[in-house]
Amino acid sequence: MNTNWQELKREFQQRSENAIIERDNKRELVYEKIPEIKEIDKTIKELGISFSRNAIRQKLDQDSTIAFENKMENLLVKKKELLANNSFPENYLDIFYTCSNCNDTGFVIDSEGKPSVEPCHCYKQLLVERFYDVSNLNSDGQTGFEFFNEYYYSDTPNEDNFTPRDQALRIREKCIDFVNRFEEKDCPNLYFTGPTGVGKTFLSKCIALEILKKGNTVLYLPAPAMFDIIYRSKYKFDGADEQNNAYDYILNAELLIIDDLGTESPSAAKYTELLTLLNYRSAKNTKLPCKTILSTNIEPENLHKIYSERVESRILGEFDILCLVGDDIRLLKRLQNK
């Protein structure tokens, strides 16, 4: 864990340094265009040093403090006016951190403007990314609801008089609703099912990207990789500390996406671990967001044939079943590109 923290610490230090360098570059530009602001900054600095010295020597009274505050306020107002008069935003010389919740420290800023002991959401997400390669959520630059194309689904009605396209559009709306209601305790988990290539993974990743934008932690894992992590954590292989941390994030990620459920090698122990995982996350979701998305080729009514009836009961009771139907979209794209 120490090694991981050192890596994260360097990452946050780099972010902070980049923000300061950007501010310094903008300040040089402003000084060149508006020399008066450079003089104001110099005066502000001198006043601050003088005030600090008098405070240390206990030579300050209430009148001196009020006079100092008034001078500083007047200088800052004048500075903003000069920026605005020269077509700069009033906050142009502020430091713009990557994350305003923690000012790129990794820990939430408290009411006094100092880092607290509470890890920021960006810290938790970065830690997740250190354990898992989640960059493939947007690896092709075409993952997102705006890239959803209903025309890959047939508009020919079946015997129940509905079309795969209608079904896909309804499921897309369900996904968007899931994103909008993510923080709600009664927002159900999602269970994507259907044949290969009908968009299950695509829609899961669309949701993941939107939840990331909200500042929540997201963990996307193929089922075989997830069970391997759990197995290594339980049986203390080399790198056990890192595996334990990895397992902890599987348990506690605000959104966990398990892709290709059912492609893992069969094992009664794995099915027990799956039930344990689902039960834990269900209990946590009563207090904090802890949602799960499952993506699989297994039809819900066949879950008990592969997993236990208790796993089936947990999934059917707490997951919205979203069944996609249609042709293999990857194959359709390949044929279109020929």
N, C-alpha and C positions, 0 to 999 in steps of 0.2 A: 504493500500500500504506500509506503514512503516513496518508493521510486515513482509510482504513478502520481503521487501528489507533487513531487518535484517537477515532473514533466508538465503537469497542469499549471503549477506555479509559474514556470517559465512561459507557458502559453499566455497566461493572464498578464504577466509582466510585459510581454511583447505587445499585446493588445494595448495596454496602457501607454507604453512608450510610443507606439504608432499614433495614438490619439494626441499625445502631447506634441509630437513632431509635426503633425498636421496643423495643430493650433499655432505652433511657432512659425511655420511657413506662412500661414495666413497673417500673422502679426507683422512679419517683415514686409509683406505686401502693403499692409495698412500703414505702417510707419513711413514707407516710401511715398505713399500717396497723400497721407494726412500727418505731417510731422507733429502737429499739435497733440495728437493722441500719444505719441512717444513721450512728450513732455508730461502729459497727464499721468501716464503710467509711472514715470520716474518720481513724480510728486507723491503719488499713492504709495509707492514703495518707501519713500523717505518718511512719510507720515506714519506708516505702519511700524517702521523700525523705531522711530522716536517714541511712539505710544508704548511699544513693548518695553523699551528701556525704562520709561517712567513708571510703568506698571511693576517692573521688577524692583525698582527703587522705592516703590510705594509713594510716589509723588503725584498720584492722580486723585482728584476729587470729582464729584458729580458734574460740576460745570465743565471741567476739562474733558471728561468723557463725552458729554453731550456735544461740546464744540468739535471734538474729533469726529464723531459720528456724522455731524452736519457737513463738515468739510468733505469727508469721504463720499457722502451721498451726493453732494453737489458735483464733485469730480466725476462720479459714475454717470450721473444724468448728462453732464456735458459730453462725456465720451460717447454715450448712446446717440445723442443728437448729432454729433459729428459723423458717426457711422451712417446714420440714416440719411443725412444731407448729402452723403457721397455714395448713395445707392448700395450700402452694405446693410444686411440685417442687423438688428440691435444686438443679437447674440452671436454675431459672426466670430468673435474672439473667444467664445466659450470653448471648453474642451468637450468634444462629442465622443463619448465612450461607445464601444460596441454594445454594451448593455447598461442601460441607465439605472437598473435596479441595484447593481453592485459596483458601478463605476470601474468595471473590469478588474475587480479584486477577487471575484468568485464567491463573495459573501455579501448578503443583503445589507444595504446601508441602513443604519438605524436612525432614530429621530434626531440624533445629534450630528448626523452626517458622517458617521464612522462605520467601518465594516463590523457587522455583528458576527456571532458564531453560527448563524443560520446559513447553510449553503444556498447559493442562488440557483435558480432553475437552469441558468446557462452553465454553471459548474456541473450540475448533475447530468445535463445532456452531453457535455464534453467528456465527462467520465465514461458515460455509456459508449460514446463513439471510440474511446480508447480501447474498449474491450471488444467491440464489434465493428465490422465494416458496414456502416449504414449509409455510406455515400451512394450506394446503388439505388437509393430511393429516387434519385433524380439523375441517374447516370447518363440517360440518353437525351435529357433536356426536353422530353415530351411526356413527362408524368405530371398529372394534374387534371382536375375536373374539366378544365378548359380544352383538354385534348381528347375528352371522351367523344367517341363518334358512334352515334346510334345506328348509322347506316351499315355498320359491320354485322348488324343483327337483322335477321329476316323479318319482313312484315307480312308473311303468309300466316294466316290464322291456323291453329291446330284444332283438334276435335272439341276442345273446351272454348273455342272462339277467342283465344288470346294469341298474340304474336310474341316471338322472342324479343322484338324491338320494344314493345310495350313493357314487357317484363324488365328489360334492361334499364329503361328510363325510370320505371318505378323504383328499382334498386338504387339507381344513382341518387334519386331524391332521398331515399332512406339513408344513404351514406352522408349526404349533406346535412340531413337532420341530426345524424349522430355527431357530426362535427359541432353543430350549433348547440347541442344539448350535452356536450361532453362532460361538463362540470356537474350535471345533475345526477343525483344518486340513483334515480329510477330509470336512467337512460340504459337500455339493455345493451349487452355485448352483441357482437355480430358473428354469424357463422355463414361464410360463403361456401357454397357447394355448386358443383356442376362439372362437366367434362373438361378436359385439358384445353387451354387456349381461349376460354370464353370471357376472360377479363377479371377473374377473381383476384389475382395478384395485383393487377393494374389498379383496381378500385381500392384495394387495401393500402397501396402506396399513395394513392391520391389522398386518402384520409390521413395517412401518416404525415404528409407534407403540411396539410392544413393544421393539424394538431401541433406540429413543431412551430408553426408560425404563431400559435397562441402562447408559446413559451413552455409547453409541457414536454416532459421527457417521453421519448418514443424508442421502442426497441423492436426491431424487425429481425426475425430469425427463421430459417427453415427448420422444420421439426427435427430432422436428424442432428443438426448442429446443436439445437437446444438440449435435446436429451443427452448428447455427448458431454456438454458442459455440466449438466446436473450429475451425470455419472462420475465424472472426474472430481467434482466437488465432494461428492459423497464418499468416494473411495480414496481420496487423498493422493492423487498422482503428483508427479513433479509439477511445481508451480501451483500448489494447492491454495496458497493465499490469494493469488490472482483468480483462480477458479471460484473460490468462495465469494470473492467480490462480484464476479460475473453472475453467479447464482443469485446473489442478493439483488442485483439489478433485474434479473428475470422476475423475481418475486415482486419487486416494488416499482418497476417502470410504470408511469402513469398510463401509458398505452403499450401493451405487449401484442405484437402481431406474430402469430405462429403460422408460417406458410407450409403448404404441402403436408398437413397433418395426415398420418397414415403411411407415409413413405419411409418412416423410421423402421429399423429392424424390430420385429415383434419381441416383446418381453413383458412378462407380468409385472416385473419391477417398474418398468417404464410407465405402465398404465397406472400403477399406484402413485408414482410421482406426478403424473398428469392430474390425477384427482386431487392430490395434495396441493398442487399449484393452483388449480381452479378454486378450491375451497379457500385457500389463503387470500387470493386476490378478491374473491367475492366478499369475504369478511372485511377486508381493508376498504373496499369501495363504499361501505356504509359510512365511512368517515372522510375519506379523501378519494379523488379520482383514481381509479385503478381498473381500467377497462381492458378487455381482451378481445382480439379479433382472431378467429380461426378460419383458415382457408384450406379446403380439402376437396377431393373427388368423392368422398364418402357421403352417400345420402343419409340424412338424419335417421331414417328408420333402420339403417344397417349399422348404426354405431355400436349397438350391443353385441354385434357379431365379432367386432374387432377389439373393442374396449369393454369395460365392465358396464353393467346396467346402472351403476351409480354414476359413472362418467356420463353415460347417455342422459340420465335424469338431470344432472347438473347442467348439461348443455341445452337440453330441450326446455328447461325451466328458466334459464337466464340469458339465452341468446335469441336474437331475431334470426330466423332462418331465411337466407337470401339465396335463392336458387337461380343461377344463370343458365340459360340454354342457348344453343346455337352452334355455328361452325367454328373451327379453330381460326381465331383472328390472325395469329402469326402466319398461318398458312395462306390466308386470304391476302395479307400484306405482301407475302413473298410472290404470290401469283400476279398481283397488281404491278409489282416492280419488274416483272419479266418483260 
